[in-house]
């Protein structure tokens, strides 16, 4: 089997199974989960000394600054995944 034939057969299999879009979805899901675990650890560490309005607001702002963009990335990737699946079905 030549390299060209192997690549062609791999591309056909990959297209049929959607390995790339599944991998991208899985990786972004892992990043999202990891960021939320970090946010929980950060909130615990930041607020264990005592909660004041200032520390709570600063902690919330930092967590939002980190998890907000990651959550939006997950939304975009998931929407793209769903759209690619619906186009494939038609």
MIGU-264310 format. One record per residue: x, y, z of N, C-alpha, C in turn; residue number from 0. Coordinates in nm, 4 decimals. Each point is the difference from the previous one (the first is absolute). Layout:
! MIGU-264310
X/Y/Z/X/Y/Z/X/Y/Z/NUM $
...
***
This chain:
! MIGU-264310
0.0853/-0.1176/0.0000/-0.0853/0.1176/0.0000/0.0897/0.1237/0.0000/0 $
-0.0252/0.0871/-0.0929/0.0811/0.1207/-0.0089/-0.0466/0.1019/0.1046/1 $
0.0828/0.0979/0.0196/-0.0319/0.1069/0.0957/-0.1262/0.0743/-0.0437/2 $
-0.0120/0.0267/-0.1279/-0.1156/0.0738/-0.0505/-0.1291/-0.0779/0.0255/3 $
0.0035/-0.1296/-0.0238/-0.1186/-0.0825/0.0235/-0.0342/-0.0048/0.1482/4 $
0.1039/-0.0089/0.0840/-0.0232/-0.0004/0.1438/-0.0629/0.1308/0.0464/5 $
0.0549/0.1114/-0.0453/-0.0531/0.1308/0.0379/-0.1433/0.0147/-0.0487/6 $
-0.0272/-0.0434/-0.1215/-0.1347/0.0098/-0.0547/-0.0991/-0.0837/0.0816/7 $
0.0387/-0.1197/0.0366/-0.0897/-0.0841/0.0796/-0.0173/0.0564/0.1406/8 $
0.1082/0.0555/0.0562/-0.0109/0.0616/0.1332/-0.0928/0.1204/-0.0030/9 $
0.0098/0.0823/-0.1017/-0.0864/0.1174/-0.0122/-0.1462/-0.0422/-0.0125/10 $
-0.0267/-0.1062/-0.0751/-0.1377/-0.0494/-0.0127/-0.0537/-0.0476/0.1346/11 $
0.0822/-0.0740/0.0722/-0.0420/-0.0491/0.1326/-0.0192/0.1160/0.0959/12 $
0.0938/0.0930/-0.0005/-0.0087/0.1157/0.0906/-0.1231/0.0837/-0.0299/13 $
-0.0303/0.0204/-0.1263/-0.1178/0.0768/-0.0381/-0.1273/-0.0719/0.0424/14 $
-0.0040/-0.1294/-0.0176/-0.1188/-0.0773/0.0374/-0.0221/0.0008/0.1507/15 $
0.1075/-0.0096/0.0769/-0.0138/-0.0058/0.1457/0.0020/0.1374/0.0667/16 $
0.0527/0.1000/-0.0669/0.0081/0.1333/0.0585/0.0979/0.0063/0.1164/17 $
0.1165/-0.0582/-0.0179/0.0975/-0.0064/0.1088/0.0489/0.1382/0.0433/18 $
0.0243/0.0873/-0.0964/0.0508/0.1325/0.0356/-0.0991/0.0785/0.0824/19 $
-0.1259/0.0034/-0.0444/-0.0968/0.0794/0.0768/-0.0248/-0.0615/0.1360/20 $
0.0047/-0.1324/0.0114/-0.0148/-0.0638/0.1304/0.1199/0.0304/0.0888/21 $
0.1193/-0.0001/-0.0579/0.1199/0.0314/0.0770/-0.0017/0.1442/0.0486/22 $
-0.0378/0.0922/-0.0870/-0.0064/0.1410/0.0396/-0.1041/0.0194/0.1100/23 $
-0.1145/-0.0636/-0.0126/-0.1032/0.0099/0.1032/0.0504/-0.0577/0.1322/24 $
0.0656/-0.1143/-0.0062/0.0527/-0.0613/0.1217/0.1063/0.0841/0.0675/25 $
0.0890/0.0572/-0.0792/0.1069/0.0833/0.0568/-0.0579/0.1261/0.0635/26 $
-0.0933/0.0655/-0.0672/-0.0576/0.1213/0.0596/-0.0843/-0.0334/0.1233/27 $
-0.0639/-0.1158/0.0006/-0.0733/-0.0413/0.1194/0.0961/-0.0222/0.1160/28 $
0.1138/-0.0628/-0.0285/0.1010/-0.0214/0.1029/0.0534/0.1339/0.0526/29 $
0.0242/0.0953/-0.0903/0.0472/0.1326/0.0413/-0.1045/0.0681/0.0880/30 $
-0.1277/-0.0129/-0.0363/-0.1070/0.0611/0.0779/-0.0071/-0.0593/0.1398/31 $
0.0029/-0.1301/0.0088/-0.0055/-0.0662/0.1314/0.1212/0.0391/0.0837/32 $
0.1166/-0.0001/-0.0624/0.1223/0.0372/0.0706/-0.0075/0.1431/0.0533/33 $
-0.0552/0.0921/-0.0795/-0.0093/0.1390/0.0437/-0.0990/0.0154/0.1159/34 $
-0.1066/-0.0778/-0.0015/-0.0958/0.0095/0.1100/0.0541/-0.0617/0.1285/35 $
0.0805/-0.1056/-0.0114/0.0669/-0.0512/0.1190/0.0982/0.1034/0.0540/36 $
0.0729/0.0668/-0.0914/0.0904/0.1060/0.0439/-0.0777/0.1110/0.0697/37 $
-0.1157/0.0379/-0.0557/-0.0799/0.1078/0.0586/-0.0459/-0.0366/0.1408/38 $
-0.0415/-0.1254/0.0200/-0.0421/-0.0428/0.1334/0.1168/0.0043/0.0981/39 $
0.1166/-0.0476/-0.0426/0.1184/0.0039/0.0867/0.0420/0.1439/0.0297/40 $
-0.0046/0.0842/-0.1021/0.0371/0.1402/0.0188/-0.0951/0.0691/0.0963/41 $
-0.1297/-0.0227/-0.0169/-0.0980/0.0627/0.0886/0.0201/-0.0462/0.1438/42 $
0.0251/-0.1281/0.0178/0.0225/-0.0512/0.1352/0.1239/0.0627/0.0618/43 $
0.1095/0.0048/-0.0760/0.1253/0.0558/0.0512/-0.0116/0.1495/0.0262/44 $
-0.0692/0.0705/-0.0882/-0.0100/0.1453/0.0147/-0.0913/0.0406/0.1145/45 $
-0.1012/-0.0788/0.0268/-0.1004/0.0408/0.0980/0.0101/-0.0723/0.1338/46 $
0.0935/-0.0898/0.0158/0.0080/-0.0737/0.1263/0.0480/0.0871/0.1155/47 $
0.0658/0.1103/-0.0306/0.0455/0.0905/0.1043/-0.1103/0.0899/0.0531/48 $
-0.1108/0.0050/-0.0641/-0.1107/0.0854/0.0401/-0.0587/0.0682/-0.1220/49 $
-0.1293/0.0136/0.0034/-0.0693/0.0571/-0.1152/-0.0431/0.1420/0.0337/50 $
0.0456/0.0915/-0.0833/-0.0494/0.1371/0.0064/-0.0577/0.0317/-0.1381/51 $
-0.0702/0.1104/-0.0082/-0.0556/0.0380/-0.1301/0.1100/0.0174/-0.1044/52 $
0.1112/0.0586/0.0416/0.1097/0.0257/-0.0935/0.0648/-0.1304/-0.0477/53 $
0.0281/-0.0923/0.0910/0.0633/-0.1254/-0.0413/-0.0954/-0.0853/-0.0833/54 $
-0.1271/0.0003/0.0340/-0.0976/-0.0779/-0.0766/-0.0128/0.0553/-0.1416/55 $
-0.0049/0.1313/-0.0136/-0.0117/0.0625/-0.1314/0.1258/-0.0248/-0.0839/56 $
0.1158/0.0147/0.0605/0.1250/-0.0222/-0.0725/0.0136/-0.1471/-0.0416/57 $
-0.0357/-0.0896/0.0889/0.0066/-0.1426/-0.0321/-0.0951/-0.0351/-0.1137/58 $
-0.1206/0.0512/0.0073/-0.0979/-0.0247/-0.1060/0.0454/0.0566/-0.1343/59 $
0.0603/0.1181/0.0017/0.0475/0.0613/-0.1241/0.1129/-0.0813/-0.0629/60 $
0.0911/-0.0504/0.0821/0.1102/-0.0807/-0.0519/-0.0525/-0.1310/-0.0577/61 $
-0.0919/-0.0640/0.0718/-0.0569/-0.1259/-0.0490/-0.0747/0.0233/-0.1308/62 $
-0.0772/0.1063/-0.0086/-0.0715/0.0310/-0.1240/0.0969/0.0286/-0.1146/63 $
0.1091/0.0702/0.0300/0.0981/0.0317/-0.1047/0.0656/-0.1256/-0.0564/64 $
0.0100/-0.1045/0.0799/0.0617/-0.1243/-0.0472/-0.1031/-0.0930/-0.0617/65 $
-0.1118/-0.0219/0.0690/-0.0963/-0.1001/-0.0462/-0.0963/0.0526/-0.1063/66 $
-0.0212/0.1284/-0.0073/-0.0916/0.0569/-0.0995/0.0404/-0.0305/-0.1439/67 $
0.1216/0.0343/-0.0397/0.0421/-0.0304/-0.1369/0.0046/-0.1501/-0.0294/68 $
0.0372/-0.0793/0.0986/0.0048/-0.1451/-0.0209/-0.1408/-0.0548/-0.0197/69 $
-0.0949/0.0513/0.0771/-0.1392/-0.0439/-0.0162/-0.0539/0.0391/-0.1368/70 $
0.0341/0.1189/-0.0454/-0.0452/0.0431/-0.1325/0.0648/-0.0858/-0.1094/71 $
0.1278/-0.0327/0.0154/0.0666/-0.0879/-0.0950/-0.0710/-0.1347/-0.0057/72 $
-0.0374/-0.0536/0.1148/-0.0711/-0.1281/0.0035/-0.1332/0.0108/-0.0725/73 $
-0.0709/0.1109/0.0175/-0.1284/0.0203/-0.0681/0.0187/0.0012/-0.1512/74 $
0.1005/0.0722/-0.0477/0.0249/0.0103/-0.1433/0.0380/-0.1362/-0.0582/75 $
0.0860/-0.0726/0.0681/0.0423/-0.1313/-0.0491/-0.1184/-0.0968/-0.0004/76 $
-0.0820/0.0027/0.1059/-0.1150/-0.0894/0.0050/-0.1011/0.0336/-0.1092/77 $
-0.0259/0.1290/-0.0216/-0.0911/0.0408/-0.1080/0.0532/-0.0458/-0.1360/78 $
0.1301/0.0155/-0.0206/0.0613/-0.0443/-0.1249/-0.0105/-0.1514/-0.0154/79 $
0.0186/-0.0716/0.1083/-0.0113/-0.1464/-0.0028/-0.1421/-0.0421/-0.0374/80 $
-0.0989/0.0603/0.0626/-0.1396/-0.0326/-0.0294/-0.0340/0.0363/-0.1445/81 $
0.0464/0.1159/-0.0462/-0.0290/0.0430/-0.1364/0.0642/-0.0957/-0.1012/82 $
0.1218/-0.0425/0.0262/0.0659/-0.0913/-0.0933/-0.0685/-0.1363/-0.0023/83 $
-0.0543/-0.0427/0.1111/-0.0732/-0.1268/0.0034/-0.1310/0.0109/-0.0767/84 $
-0.0697/0.1150/0.0117/-0.1272/0.0156/-0.0705/0.0203/0.0134/-0.1502/85 $
0.1084/0.0617/-0.0427/0.0305/0.0119/-0.1426/0.0349/-0.1375/-0.0560/86 $
0.0695/-0.0801/0.0780/0.0415/-0.1326/-0.0433/-0.1212/-0.0920/-0.0188/87 $
-0.1029/0.0147/0.0813/-0.1169/-0.0864/-0.0050/-0.0828/0.0258/-0.1260/88 $
-0.0082/0.1256/-0.0421/-0.0852/0.0359/-0.1139/0.0485/-0.0552/-0.1281/89 $
***
